């Protein structure tokens, strides 16, 4: 059994221009640094400047084996801040995976969002969640598709006002992410789709320092929460009507 304190991860070979960093990274048309404290374990990757597309590309090329643990996925985040952690945690939710596995992998999203709402900069996750496994081929396929889209998005997204990076803004953002992430626990197909994309967009905005993208994710998340609430109220009213008729 693997030592729970170590993360087995193979760093990808750098392509393109040479960079003087302890770890090779995938160059892109624009790179941004993201301040904030990282998710770290012994053996995790060293700090590096990377965009959302860079991180997904590293994930696609940096893991080996038929199945990978959540701790190995999060090791890709290194010292890149809460945005990278949220991006990697939301990634399985935007891919077609069984509902039971989706709900299980939603738990770390909820825990990290809850810690964000309290201003905790180094999120903690229990060992049993870190040992959850997903198939590597599903992650690779999802990453390849998303990377091509994100490379195109890099042309229009970029650093904008940094309100969400203030302490009060970060806690408020964490509270919003917590509310949105709770929908991921719903044991119903397709219900988690839009909340997952909302969190994914928020993570991209944090990594790219683009508050407009963050606000877009929050808007999508708000619509998802309202739609879910309306659906629940509608089902309750239908149930009451059926009981009255019966």
Biotite code that builds the C-alpha atoms (Angstrom):
import biotite.structure as struc

atoms = struc.array([
    struc.Atom([0.000, 0.000, 0.000], chain_id="A", res_id=1, res_name="UNK", atom_name="CA", element="C"),
    struc.Atom([1.301, 3.474, -0.811], chain_id="A", res_id=2, res_name="UNK", atom_name="CA", element="C"),
    struc.Atom([2.510, 5.717, 1.968], chain_id="A", res_id=3, res_name="UNK", atom_name="CA", element="C"),
    struc.Atom([-0.385, 8.177, 2.532], chain_id="A", res_id=4, res_name="UNK", atom_name="CA", element="C"),
    struc.Atom([2.084, 10.981, 3.066], chain_id="A", res_id=5, res_name="UNK", atom_name="CA", element="C"),
    struc.Atom([3.632, 10.671, -0.378], chain_id="A", res_id=6, res_name="UNK", atom_name="CA", element="C"),
    struc.Atom([2.199, 11.493, -3.754], chain_id="A", res_id=7, res_name="UNK", atom_name="CA", element="C"),
    struc.Atom([3.330, 9.516, -6.756], chain_id="A", res_id=8, res_name="UNK", atom_name="CA", element="C"),
    struc.Atom([3.258, 11.829, -9.713], chain_id="A", res_id=9, res_name="UNK", atom_name="CA", element="C"),
    struc.Atom([5.417, 11.970, -12.802], chain_id="A", res_id=10, res_name="UNK", atom_name="CA", element="C"),
    struc.Atom([6.119, 15.502, -13.956], chain_id="A", res_id=11, res_name="UNK", atom_name="CA", element="C"),
    struc.Atom([5.662, 16.022, -17.704], chain_id="A", res_id=12, res_name="UNK", atom_name="CA", element="C"),
    struc.Atom([8.529, 17.053, -19.902], chain_id="A", res_id=13, res_name="UNK", atom_name="CA", element="C"),
    struc.Atom([8.571, 20.718, -20.757], chain_id="A", res_id=14, res_name="UNK", atom_name="CA", element="C"),
    struc.Atom([7.838, 21.716, -24.292], chain_id="A", res_id=15, res_name="UNK", atom_name="CA", element="C"),
    struc.Atom([8.544, 24.954, -26.107], chain_id="A", res_id=16, res_name="UNK", atom_name="CA", element="C"),
    struc.Atom([10.777, 27.594, -24.621], chain_id="A", res_id=17, res_name="UNK", atom_name="CA", element="C"),
    struc.Atom([13.112, 26.834, -21.748], chain_id="A", res_id=18, res_name="UNK", atom_name="CA", element="C"),
    struc.Atom([12.156, 28.104, -18.300], chain_id="A", res_id=19, res_name="UNK", atom_name="CA", element="C"),
    struc.Atom([14.416, 28.311, -15.269], chain_id="A", res_id=20, res_name="UNK", atom_name="CA", element="C"),
    struc.Atom([12.179, 26.667, -12.696], chain_id="A", res_id=21, res_name="UNK", atom_name="CA", element="C"),
    struc.Atom([12.636, 23.544, -10.596], chain_id="A", res_id=22, res_name="UNK", atom_name="CA", element="C"),
    struc.Atom([9.716, 21.895, -12.391], chain_id="A", res_id=23, res_name="UNK", atom_name="CA", element="C"),
    struc.Atom([9.006, 21.996, -16.138], chain_id="A", res_id=24, res_name="UNK", atom_name="CA", element="C"),
    struc.Atom([5.732, 23.583, -17.122], chain_id="A", res_id=25, res_name="UNK", atom_name="CA", element="C"),
    struc.Atom([3.732, 23.866, -20.295], chain_id="A", res_id=26, res_name="UNK", atom_name="CA", element="C"),
    struc.Atom([4.143, 27.325, -21.802], chain_id="A", res_id=27, res_name="UNK", atom_name="CA", element="C"),
    struc.Atom([1.095, 29.169, -23.018], chain_id="A", res_id=28, res_name="UNK", atom_name="CA", element="C"),
    struc.Atom([0.348, 32.447, -24.696], chain_id="A", res_id=29, res_name="UNK", atom_name="CA", element="C"),
    struc.Atom([0.026, 34.098, -21.288], chain_id="A", res_id=30, res_name="UNK", atom_name="CA", element="C"),
    struc.Atom([0.874, 32.949, -17.797], chain_id="A", res_id=31, res_name="UNK", atom_name="CA", element="C"),
    struc.Atom([-0.270, 34.463, -14.524], chain_id="A", res_id=32, res_name="UNK", atom_name="CA", element="C"),
    struc.Atom([0.810, 33.988, -10.970], chain_id="A", res_id=33, res_name="UNK", atom_name="CA", element="C"),
    struc.Atom([-1.840, 33.354, -8.365], chain_id="A", res_id=34, res_name="UNK", atom_name="CA", element="C"),
    struc.Atom([-1.195, 34.384, -4.781], chain_id="A", res_id=35, res_name="UNK", atom_name="CA", element="C"),
    struc.Atom([-2.534, 32.396, -1.891], chain_id="A", res_id=36, res_name="UNK", atom_name="CA", element="C"),
    struc.Atom([-1.646, 29.345, 0.123], chain_id="A", res_id=37, res_name="UNK", atom_name="CA", element="C"),
    struc.Atom([-1.490, 25.962, -1.555], chain_id="A", res_id=38, res_name="UNK", atom_name="CA", element="C"),
    struc.Atom([-2.744, 22.488, -0.927], chain_id="A", res_id=39, res_name="UNK", atom_name="CA", element="C"),
    struc.Atom([0.480, 20.714, -0.011], chain_id="A", res_id=40, res_name="UNK", atom_name="CA", element="C"),
    struc.Atom([1.606, 17.239, 0.902], chain_id="A", res_id=41, res_name="UNK", atom_name="CA", element="C"),
    struc.Atom([5.083, 15.844, 1.233], chain_id="A", res_id=42, res_name="UNK", atom_name="CA", element="C"),
    struc.Atom([6.295, 15.121, -2.258], chain_id="A", res_id=43, res_name="UNK", atom_name="CA", element="C"),
    struc.Atom([3.952, 17.591, -3.951], chain_id="A", res_id=44, res_name="UNK", atom_name="CA", element="C"),
    struc.Atom([5.204, 19.584, -6.909], chain_id="A", res_id=45, res_name="UNK", atom_name="CA", element="C"),
    struc.Atom([7.105, 22.797, -6.414], chain_id="A", res_id=46, res_name="UNK", atom_name="CA", element="C"),
    struc.Atom([5.634, 26.245, -7.159], chain_id="A", res_id=47, res_name="UNK", atom_name="CA", element="C"),
    struc.Atom([5.155, 27.270, -10.745], chain_id="A", res_id=48, res_name="UNK", atom_name="CA", element="C"),
    struc.Atom([3.323, 29.865, -12.764], chain_id="A", res_id=49, res_name="UNK", atom_name="CA", element="C"),
    struc.Atom([0.566, 28.219, -14.753], chain_id="A", res_id=50, res_name="UNK", atom_name="CA", element="C"),
    struc.Atom([-2.798, 28.908, -16.351], chain_id="A", res_id=51, res_name="UNK", atom_name="CA", element="C"),
    struc.Atom([-5.828, 26.638, -16.088], chain_id="A", res_id=52, res_name="UNK", atom_name="CA", element="C"),
    struc.Atom([-4.922, 25.033, -19.416], chain_id="A", res_id=53, res_name="UNK", atom_name="CA", element="C"),
    struc.Atom([-1.368, 24.410, -18.204], chain_id="A", res_id=54, res_name="UNK", atom_name="CA", element="C"),
    struc.Atom([-2.617, 22.630, -15.093], chain_id="A", res_id=55, res_name="UNK", atom_name="CA", element="C"),
    struc.Atom([-4.991, 20.380, -17.035], chain_id="A", res_id=56, res_name="UNK", atom_name="CA", element="C"),
    struc.Atom([-2.243, 19.593, -19.528], chain_id="A", res_id=57, res_name="UNK", atom_name="CA", element="C"),
    struc.Atom([0.075, 18.638, -16.683], chain_id="A", res_id=58, res_name="UNK", atom_name="CA", element="C"),
    struc.Atom([-2.643, 16.411, -15.273], chain_id="A", res_id=59, res_name="UNK", atom_name="CA", element="C"),
    struc.Atom([-3.163, 14.692, -18.610], chain_id="A", res_id=60, res_name="UNK", atom_name="CA", element="C"),
    struc.Atom([0.545, 13.938, -19.036], chain_id="A", res_id=61, res_name="UNK", atom_name="CA", element="C"),
    struc.Atom([1.738, 13.706, -15.451], chain_id="A", res_id=62, res_name="UNK", atom_name="CA", element="C"),
    struc.Atom([-0.152, 10.717, -14.039], chain_id="A", res_id=63, res_name="UNK", atom_name="CA", element="C"),
    struc.Atom([0.353, 7.036, -14.700], chain_id="A", res_id=64, res_name="UNK", atom_name="CA", element="C"),
    struc.Atom([-1.598, 3.871, -14.029], chain_id="A", res_id=65, res_name="UNK", atom_name="CA", element="C"),
    struc.Atom([-5.098, 2.703, -14.808], chain_id="A", res_id=66, res_name="UNK", atom_name="CA", element="C"),
    struc.Atom([-6.536, 4.498, -11.784], chain_id="A", res_id=67, res_name="UNK", atom_name="CA", element="C"),
    struc.Atom([-5.315, 7.548, -9.888], chain_id="A", res_id=68, res_name="UNK", atom_name="CA", element="C"),
    struc.Atom([-6.076, 8.727, -6.385], chain_id="A", res_id=69, res_name="UNK", atom_name="CA", element="C"),
    struc.Atom([-7.464, 12.126, -5.544], chain_id="A", res_id=70, res_name="UNK", atom_name="CA", element="C"),
    struc.Atom([-4.247, 12.959, -3.670], chain_id="A", res_id=71, res_name="UNK", atom_name="CA", element="C"),
    struc.Atom([-2.281, 12.425, -6.899], chain_id="A", res_id=72, res_name="UNK", atom_name="CA", element="C"),
    struc.Atom([-4.626, 14.738, -8.788], chain_id="A", res_id=73, res_name="UNK", atom_name="CA", element="C"),
    struc.Atom([-4.341, 17.454, -6.153], chain_id="A", res_id=74, res_name="UNK", atom_name="CA", element="C"),
    struc.Atom([-0.546, 17.155, -6.134], chain_id="A", res_id=75, res_name="UNK", atom_name="CA", element="C"),
    struc.Atom([-0.622, 18.825, -9.569], chain_id="A", res_id=76, res_name="UNK", atom_name="CA", element="C"),
    struc.Atom([-1.883, 21.979, -7.838], chain_id="A", res_id=77, res_name="UNK", atom_name="CA", element="C"),
    struc.Atom([1.436, 22.345, -6.017], chain_id="A", res_id=78, res_name="UNK", atom_name="CA", element="C"),
    struc.Atom([1.770, 25.918, -4.737], chain_id="A", res_id=79, res_name="UNK", atom_name="CA", element="C"),
    struc.Atom([-0.675, 27.480, -7.186], chain_id="A", res_id=80, res_name="UNK", atom_name="CA", element="C"),
    struc.Atom([-3.349, 28.451, -4.662], chain_id="A", res_id=81, res_name="UNK", atom_name="CA", element="C"),
    struc.Atom([-6.983, 27.684, -3.980], chain_id="A", res_id=82, res_name="UNK", atom_name="CA", element="C"),
    struc.Atom([-8.002, 28.266, -7.607], chain_id="A", res_id=83, res_name="UNK", atom_name="CA", element="C"),
    struc.Atom([-5.930, 25.300, -8.785], chain_id="A", res_id=84, res_name="UNK", atom_name="CA", element="C"),
    struc.Atom([-7.352, 23.091, -6.039], chain_id="A", res_id=85, res_name="UNK", atom_name="CA", element="C"),
    struc.Atom([-10.929, 24.046, -6.897], chain_id="A", res_id=86, res_name="UNK", atom_name="CA", element="C"),
    struc.Atom([-10.228, 23.490, -10.602], chain_id="A", res_id=87, res_name="UNK", atom_name="CA", element="C"),
    struc.Atom([-8.927, 19.962, -10.037], chain_id="A", res_id=88, res_name="UNK", atom_name="CA", element="C"),
    struc.Atom([-11.726, 19.057, -7.635], chain_id="A", res_id=89, res_name="UNK", atom_name="CA", element="C"),
    struc.Atom([-14.421, 20.323, -10.006], chain_id="A", res_id=90, res_name="UNK", atom_name="CA", element="C"),
    struc.Atom([-12.885, 18.546, -12.998], chain_id="A", res_id=91, res_name="UNK", atom_name="CA", element="C"),
    struc.Atom([-14.448, 15.087, -12.347], chain_id="A", res_id=92, res_name="UNK", atom_name="CA", element="C"),
    struc.Atom([-17.826, 16.739, -11.855], chain_id="A", res_id=93, res_name="UNK", atom_name="CA", element="C"),
    struc.Atom([-17.911, 18.105, -15.413], chain_id="A", res_id=94, res_name="UNK", atom_name="CA", element="C"),
    struc.Atom([-17.140, 14.698, -16.898], chain_id="A", res_id=95, res_name="UNK", atom_name="CA", element="C"),
    struc.Atom([-19.558, 11.787, -17.447], chain_id="A", res_id=96, res_name="UNK", atom_name="CA", element="C"),
    struc.Atom([-19.020, 9.599, -14.389], chain_id="A", res_id=97, res_name="UNK", atom_name="CA", element="C"),
    struc.Atom([-21.452, 7.425, -12.373], chain_id="A", res_id=98, res_name="UNK", atom_name="CA", element="C"),
    struc.Atom([-23.757, 9.337, -10.029], chain_id="A", res_id=99, res_name="UNK", atom_name="CA", element="C"),
    struc.Atom([-22.489, 7.520, -6.937], chain_id="A", res_id=100, res_name="UNK", atom_name="CA", element="C"),
    struc.Atom([-18.854, 8.368, -7.736], chain_id="A", res_id=101, res_name="UNK", atom_name="CA", element="C"),
    struc.Atom([-19.834, 11.927, -8.606], chain_id="A", res_id=102, res_name="UNK", atom_name="CA", element="C"),
    struc.Atom([-21.515, 12.387, -5.219], chain_id="A", res_id=103, res_name="UNK", atom_name="CA", element="C"),
    struc.Atom([-18.498, 10.906, -3.437], chain_id="A", res_id=104, res_name="UNK", atom_name="CA", element="C"),
    struc.Atom([-16.078, 13.213, -5.237], chain_id="A", res_id=105, res_name="UNK", atom_name="CA", element="C"),
    struc.Atom([-18.359, 16.143, -4.418], chain_id="A", res_id=106, res_name="UNK", atom_name="CA", element="C"),
    struc.Atom([-17.516, 15.807, -0.724], chain_id="A", res_id=107, res_name="UNK", atom_name="CA", element="C"),
    struc.Atom([-14.006, 17.272, -1.052], chain_id="A", res_id=108, res_name="UNK", atom_name="CA", element="C"),
    struc.Atom([-15.440, 20.170, -3.073], chain_id="A", res_id=109, res_name="UNK", atom_name="CA", element="C"),
    struc.Atom([-17.875, 20.931, -0.253], chain_id="A", res_id=110, res_name="UNK", atom_name="CA", element="C"),
    struc.Atom([-15.139, 20.658, 2.387], chain_id="A", res_id=111, res_name="UNK", atom_name="CA", element="C"),
    struc.Atom([-12.754, 22.945, 0.516], chain_id="A", res_id=112, res_name="UNK", atom_name="CA", element="C"),
    struc.Atom([-15.517, 25.488, -0.155], chain_id="A", res_id=113, res_name="UNK", atom_name="CA", element="C"),
    struc.Atom([-16.489, 25.444, 3.519], chain_id="A", res_id=114, res_name="UNK", atom_name="CA", element="C"),
    struc.Atom([-12.892, 26.141, 4.504], chain_id="A", res_id=115, res_name="UNK", atom_name="CA", element="C"),
    struc.Atom([-12.720, 28.933, 1.919], chain_id="A", res_id=116, res_name="UNK", atom_name="CA", element="C"),
    struc.Atom([-15.740, 30.559, 3.597], chain_id="A", res_id=117, res_name="UNK", atom_name="CA", element="C"),
    struc.Atom([-13.832, 30.607, 6.894], chain_id="A", res_id=118, res_name="UNK", atom_name="CA", element="C"),
    struc.Atom([-10.764, 32.129, 5.284], chain_id="A", res_id=119, res_name="UNK", atom_name="CA", element="C"),
    struc.Atom([-8.657, 28.984, 5.665], chain_id="A", res_id=120, res_name="UNK", atom_name="CA", element="C"),
    struc.Atom([-5.827, 29.193, 3.159], chain_id="A", res_id=121, res_name="UNK", atom_name="CA", element="C"),
    struc.Atom([-4.526, 25.626, 3.469], chain_id="A", res_id=122, res_name="UNK", atom_name="CA", element="C"),
    struc.Atom([-7.524, 23.337, 2.955], chain_id="A", res_id=123, res_name="UNK", atom_name="CA", element="C"),
    struc.Atom([-7.519, 19.981, 4.715], chain_id="A", res_id=124, res_name="UNK", atom_name="CA", element="C"),
    struc.Atom([-9.094, 16.760, 3.448], chain_id="A", res_id=125, res_name="UNK", atom_name="CA", element="C"),
    struc.Atom([-9.431, 13.421, 5.255], chain_id="A", res_id=126, res_name="UNK", atom_name="CA", element="C"),
    struc.Atom([-7.227, 10.549, 4.161], chain_id="A", res_id=127, res_name="UNK", atom_name="CA", element="C"),
    struc.Atom([-10.105, 8.344, 3.025], chain_id="A", res_id=128, res_name="UNK", atom_name="CA", element="C"),
    struc.Atom([-11.243, 11.015, 0.574], chain_id="A", res_id=129, res_name="UNK", atom_name="CA", element="C"),
    struc.Atom([-7.721, 11.535, -0.725], chain_id="A", res_id=130, res_name="UNK", atom_name="CA", element="C"),
    struc.Atom([-7.569, 7.818, -1.482], chain_id="A", res_id=131, res_name="UNK", atom_name="CA", element="C"),
    struc.Atom([-10.672, 7.853, -3.712], chain_id="A", res_id=132, res_name="UNK", atom_name="CA", element="C"),
    struc.Atom([-9.796, 6.623, -7.191], chain_id="A", res_id=133, res_name="UNK", atom_name="CA", element="C"),
    struc.Atom([-10.926, 7.579, -10.691], chain_id="A", res_id=134, res_name="UNK", atom_name="CA", element="C"),
    struc.Atom([-9.972, 6.120, -14.039], chain_id="A", res_id=135, res_name="UNK", atom_name="CA", element="C"),
    struc.Atom([-7.054, 7.930, -15.611], chain_id="A", res_id=136, res_name="UNK", atom_name="CA", element="C"),
    struc.Atom([-8.312, 7.539, -19.179], chain_id="A", res_id=137, res_name="UNK", atom_name="CA", element="C"),
    struc.Atom([-11.473, 9.503, -18.320], chain_id="A", res_id=138, res_name="UNK", atom_name="CA", element="C"),
    struc.Atom([-9.421, 12.307, -16.845], chain_id="A", res_id=139, res_name="UNK", atom_name="CA", element="C"),
    struc.Atom([-7.093, 12.387, -19.836], chain_id="A", res_id=140, res_name="UNK", atom_name="CA", element="C"),
    struc.Atom([-9.945, 12.538, -22.353], chain_id="A", res_id=141, res_name="UNK", atom_name="CA", element="C"),
    struc.Atom([-11.659, 15.321, -20.413], chain_id="A", res_id=142, res_name="UNK", atom_name="CA", element="C"),
    struc.Atom([-8.446, 17.292, -20.025], chain_id="A", res_id=143, res_name="UNK", atom_name="CA", element="C"),
    struc.Atom([-7.554, 17.077, -23.715], chain_id="A", res_id=144, res_name="UNK", atom_name="CA", element="C"),
    struc.Atom([-10.951, 18.447, -24.709], chain_id="A", res_id=145, res_name="UNK", atom_name="CA", element="C"),
    struc.Atom([-10.908, 21.217, -22.127], chain_id="A", res_id=146, res_name="UNK", atom_name="CA", element="C"),
    struc.Atom([-7.332, 22.312, -22.830], chain_id="A", res_id=147, res_name="UNK", atom_name="CA", element="C"),
    struc.Atom([-8.113, 23.143, -26.451], chain_id="A", res_id=148, res_name="UNK", atom_name="CA", element="C"),
    struc.Atom([-11.074, 25.277, -25.361], chain_id="A", res_id=149, res_name="UNK", atom_name="CA", element="C"),
    struc.Atom([-9.129, 27.007, -22.602], chain_id="A", res_id=150, res_name="UNK", atom_name="CA", element="C"),
    struc.Atom([-6.287, 27.867, -24.985], chain_id="A", res_id=151, res_name="UNK", atom_name="CA", element="C"),
    struc.Atom([-8.805, 29.743, -27.110], chain_id="A", res_id=152, res_name="UNK", atom_name="CA", element="C"),
    struc.Atom([-10.288, 31.439, -24.044], chain_id="A", res_id=153, res_name="UNK", atom_name="CA", element="C"),
    struc.Atom([-6.856, 32.697, -23.003], chain_id="A", res_id=154, res_name="UNK", atom_name="CA", element="C"),
    struc.Atom([-7.088, 35.198, -25.853], chain_id="A", res_id=155, res_name="UNK", atom_name="CA", element="C"),
    struc.Atom([-9.992, 37.039, -24.211], chain_id="A", res_id=156, res_name="UNK", atom_name="CA", element="C"),
    struc.Atom([-9.632, 36.386, -20.484], chain_id="A", res_id=157, res_name="UNK", atom_name="CA", element="C"),
    struc.Atom([-6.965, 37.983, -18.352], chain_id="A", res_id=158, res_name="UNK", atom_name="CA", element="C"),
    struc.Atom([-6.242, 39.945, -15.190], chain_id="A", res_id=159, res_name="UNK", atom_name="CA", element="C"),
    struc.Atom([-9.098, 42.229, -14.188], chain_id="A", res_id=160, res_name="UNK", atom_name="CA", element="C"),
    struc.Atom([-10.154, 43.865, -10.882], chain_id="A", res_id=161, res_name="UNK", atom_name="CA", element="C"),
    struc.Atom([-9.137, 41.785, -7.895], chain_id="A", res_id=162, res_name="UNK", atom_name="CA", element="C"),
    struc.Atom([-12.088, 42.225, -5.547], chain_id="A", res_id=163, res_name="UNK", atom_name="CA", element="C"),
    struc.Atom([-12.423, 38.478, -4.918], chain_id="A", res_id=164, res_name="UNK", atom_name="CA", element="C"),
    struc.Atom([-8.798, 38.371, -3.769], chain_id="A", res_id=165, res_name="UNK", atom_name="CA", element="C"),
    struc.Atom([-9.487, 40.597, -0.771], chain_id="A", res_id=166, res_name="UNK", atom_name="CA", element="C"),
    struc.Atom([-10.067, 38.775, 2.524], chain_id="A", res_id=167, res_name="UNK", atom_name="CA", element="C"),
    struc.Atom([-13.758, 39.736, 2.737], chain_id="A", res_id=168, res_name="UNK", atom_name="CA", element="C"),
    struc.Atom([-14.262, 38.949, -0.934], chain_id="A", res_id=169, res_name="UNK", atom_name="CA", element="C"),
    struc.Atom([-12.541, 35.586, -0.580], chain_id="A", res_id=170, res_name="UNK", atom_name="CA", element="C"),
    struc.Atom([-14.775, 34.564, 2.316], chain_id="A", res_id=171, res_name="UNK", atom_name="CA", element="C"),
    struc.Atom([-17.897, 35.685, 0.501], chain_id="A", res_id=172, res_name="UNK", atom_name="CA", element="C"),
    struc.Atom([-16.773, 33.786, -2.575], chain_id="A", res_id=173, res_name="UNK", atom_name="CA", element="C"),
    struc.Atom([-16.143, 30.714, -0.415], chain_id="A", res_id=174, res_name="UNK", atom_name="CA", element="C"),
    struc.Atom([-19.658, 30.948, 1.018], chain_id="A", res_id=175, res_name="UNK", atom_name="CA", element="C"),
    struc.Atom([-21.136, 31.145, -2.481], chain_id="A", res_id=176, res_name="UNK", atom_name="CA", element="C"),
    struc.Atom([-19.034, 28.174, -3.601], chain_id="A", res_id=177, res_name="UNK", atom_name="CA", element="C"),
    struc.Atom([-20.231, 26.233, -0.565], chain_id="A", res_id=178, res_name="UNK", atom_name="CA", element="C"),
    struc.Atom([-23.891, 26.805, -1.451], chain_id="A", res_id=179, res_name="UNK", atom_name="CA", element="C"),
    struc.Atom([-23.271, 25.843, -5.079], chain_id="A", res_id=180, res_name="UNK", atom_name="CA", element="C"),
    struc.Atom([-21.236, 22.779, -4.143], chain_id="A", res_id=181, res_name="UNK", atom_name="CA", element="C"),
    struc.Atom([-24.050, 21.390, -1.984], chain_id="A", res_id=182, res_name="UNK", atom_name="CA", element="C"),
    struc.Atom([-26.004, 20.765, -5.184], chain_id="A", res_id=183, res_name="UNK", atom_name="CA", element="C"),
    struc.Atom([-23.268, 18.345, -6.244], chain_id="A", res_id=184, res_name="UNK", atom_name="CA", element="C"),
    struc.Atom([-24.440, 16.015, -3.477], chain_id="A", res_id=185, res_name="UNK", atom_name="CA", element="C"),
    struc.Atom([-27.871, 15.566, -5.069], chain_id="A", res_id=186, res_name="UNK", atom_name="CA", element="C"),
    struc.Atom([-28.156, 11.883, -6.089], chain_id="A", res_id=187, res_name="UNK", atom_name="CA", element="C"),
    struc.Atom([-29.845, 12.761, -9.368], chain_id="A", res_id=188, res_name="UNK", atom_name="CA", element="C"),
    struc.Atom([-28.402, 12.661, -12.896], chain_id="A", res_id=189, res_name="UNK", atom_name="CA", element="C"),
    struc.Atom([-27.823, 15.968, -14.717], chain_id="A", res_id=190, res_name="UNK", atom_name="CA", element="C"),
    struc.Atom([-28.666, 17.997, -11.587], chain_id="A", res_id=191, res_name="UNK", atom_name="CA", element="C"),
    struc.Atom([-24.993, 18.483, -10.788], chain_id="A", res_id=192, res_name="UNK", atom_name="CA", element="C"),
    struc.Atom([-23.980, 19.478, -14.318], chain_id="A", res_id=193, res_name="UNK", atom_name="CA", element="C"),
    struc.Atom([-24.505, 23.253, -14.141], chain_id="A", res_id=194, res_name="UNK", atom_name="CA", element="C"),
    struc.Atom([-23.233, 23.694, -10.552], chain_id="A", res_id=195, res_name="UNK", atom_name="CA", element="C"),
    struc.Atom([-20.084, 21.808, -11.527], chain_id="A", res_id=196, res_name="UNK", atom_name="CA", element="C"),
    struc.Atom([-19.468, 24.068, -14.516], chain_id="A", res_id=197, res_name="UNK", atom_name="CA", element="C"),
    struc.Atom([-20.127, 27.092, -12.296], chain_id="A", res_id=198, res_name="UNK", atom_name="CA", element="C"),
    struc.Atom([-17.394, 26.011, -9.868], chain_id="A", res_id=199, res_name="UNK", atom_name="CA", element="C"),
    struc.Atom([-15.102, 25.178, -12.767], chain_id="A", res_id=200, res_name="UNK", atom_name="CA", element="C"),
    struc.Atom([-15.580, 28.685, -14.178], chain_id="A", res_id=201, res_name="UNK", atom_name="CA", element="C"),
    struc.Atom([-14.915, 30.252, -10.773], chain_id="A", res_id=202, res_name="UNK", atom_name="CA", element="C"),
    struc.Atom([-11.688, 28.272, -10.508], chain_id="A", res_id=203, res_name="UNK", atom_name="CA", element="C"),
    struc.Atom([-10.597, 29.444, -13.960], chain_id="A", res_id=204, res_name="UNK", atom_name="CA", element="C"),
    struc.Atom([-11.327, 33.037, -12.988], chain_id="A", res_id=205, res_name="UNK", atom_name="CA", element="C"),
    struc.Atom([-9.229, 32.716, -9.836], chain_id="A", res_id=206, res_name="UNK", atom_name="CA", element="C"),
    struc.Atom([-6.313, 31.219, -11.740], chain_id="A", res_id=207, res_name="UNK", atom_name="CA", element="C"),
    struc.Atom([-6.501, 33.822, -14.486], chain_id="A", res_id=208, res_name="UNK", atom_name="CA", element="C"),
    struc.Atom([-7.166, 36.668, -12.043], chain_id="A", res_id=209, res_name="UNK", atom_name="CA", element="C"),
    struc.Atom([-10.277, 37.538, -14.011], chain_id="A", res_id=210, res_name="UNK", atom_name="CA", element="C"),
    struc.Atom([-13.150, 38.658, -11.817], chain_id="A", res_id=211, res_name="UNK", atom_name="CA", element="C"),
    struc.Atom([-15.539, 38.744, -14.773], chain_id="A", res_id=212, res_name="UNK", atom_name="CA", element="C"),
    struc.Atom([-15.093, 35.004, -15.250], chain_id="A", res_id=213, res_name="UNK", atom_name="CA", element="C"),
    struc.Atom([-15.582, 34.504, -11.508], chain_id="A", res_id=214, res_name="UNK", atom_name="CA", element="C"),
    struc.Atom([-18.776, 36.545, -11.608], chain_id="A", res_id=215, res_name="UNK", atom_name="CA", element="C"),
    struc.Atom([-19.958, 34.545, -14.617], chain_id="A", res_id=216, res_name="UNK", atom_name="CA", element="C"),
    struc.Atom([-19.452, 31.345, -12.642], chain_id="A", res_id=217, res_name="UNK", atom_name="CA", element="C"),
    struc.Atom([-21.329, 32.821, -9.690], chain_id="A", res_id=218, res_name="UNK", atom_name="CA", element="C"),
    struc.Atom([-24.193, 33.816, -11.979], chain_id="A", res_id=219, res_name="UNK", atom_name="CA", element="C"),
    struc.Atom([-24.424, 30.315, -13.420], chain_id="A", res_id=220, res_name="UNK", atom_name="CA", element="C"),
    struc.Atom([-24.264, 28.885, -9.902], chain_id="A", res_id=221, res_name="UNK", atom_name="CA", element="C"),
    struc.Atom([-27.034, 31.213, -8.709], chain_id="A", res_id=222, res_name="UNK", atom_name="CA", element="C"),
    struc.Atom([-29.288, 30.165, -11.582], chain_id="A", res_id=223, res_name="UNK", atom_name="CA", element="C"),
    struc.Atom([-28.567, 26.516, -10.748], chain_id="A", res_id=224, res_name="UNK", atom_name="CA", element="C"),
    struc.Atom([-29.468, 27.008, -7.093], chain_id="A", res_id=225, res_name="UNK", atom_name="CA", element="C"),
    struc.Atom([-32.687, 28.856, -7.959], chain_id="A", res_id=226, res_name="UNK", atom_name="CA", element="C"),
    struc.Atom([-33.667, 26.241, -10.542], chain_id="A", res_id=227, res_name="UNK", atom_name="CA", element="C"),
    struc.Atom([-33.033, 23.420, -8.078], chain_id="A", res_id=228, res_name="UNK", atom_name="CA", element="C"),
    struc.Atom([-35.039, 25.188, -5.391], chain_id="A", res_id=229, res_name="UNK", atom_name="CA", element="C"),
    struc.Atom([-37.929, 25.791, -7.794], chain_id="A", res_id=230, res_name="UNK", atom_name="CA", element="C"),
    struc.Atom([-37.868, 22.135, -8.843], chain_id="A", res_id=231, res_name="UNK", atom_name="CA", element="C"),
    struc.Atom([-37.965, 20.963, -5.215], chain_id="A", res_id=232, res_name="UNK", atom_name="CA", element="C"),
    struc.Atom([-40.858, 23.305, -4.403], chain_id="A", res_id=233, res_name="UNK", atom_name="CA", element="C"),
    struc.Atom([-42.713, 22.121, -7.505], chain_id="A", res_id=234, res_name="UNK", atom_name="CA", element="C"),
    struc.Atom([-42.267, 18.472, -6.563], chain_id="A", res_id=235, res_name="UNK", atom_name="CA", element="C"),
    struc.Atom([-43.532, 19.157, -3.039], chain_id="A", res_id=236, res_name="UNK", atom_name="CA", element="C"),
    struc.Atom([-46.606, 20.911, -4.408], chain_id="A", res_id=237, res_name="UNK", atom_name="CA", element="C"),
    struc.Atom([-47.277, 18.004, -6.773], chain_id="A", res_id=238, res_name="UNK", atom_name="CA", element="C"),
    struc.Atom([-46.951, 15.600, -3.839], chain_id="A", res_id=239, res_name="UNK", atom_name="CA", element="C"),
    struc.Atom([-49.412, 17.609, -1.752], chain_id="A", res_id=240, res_name="UNK", atom_name="CA", element="C"),
    struc.Atom([-51.831, 17.731, -4.680], chain_id="A", res_id=241, res_name="UNK", atom_name="CA", element="C"),
    struc.Atom([-51.635, 13.968, -5.168], chain_id="A", res_id=242, res_name="UNK", atom_name="CA", element="C"),
    struc.Atom([-52.301, 13.416, -1.467], chain_id="A", res_id=243, res_name="UNK", atom_name="CA", element="C"),
    struc.Atom([-55.272, 15.800, -1.580], chain_id="A", res_id=244, res_name="UNK", atom_name="CA", element="C"),
    struc.Atom([-56.757, 14.034, -4.583], chain_id="A", res_id=245, res_name="UNK", atom_name="CA", element="C"),
    struc.Atom([-56.178, 10.628, -3.046], chain_id="A", res_id=246, res_name="UNK", atom_name="CA", element="C"),
])
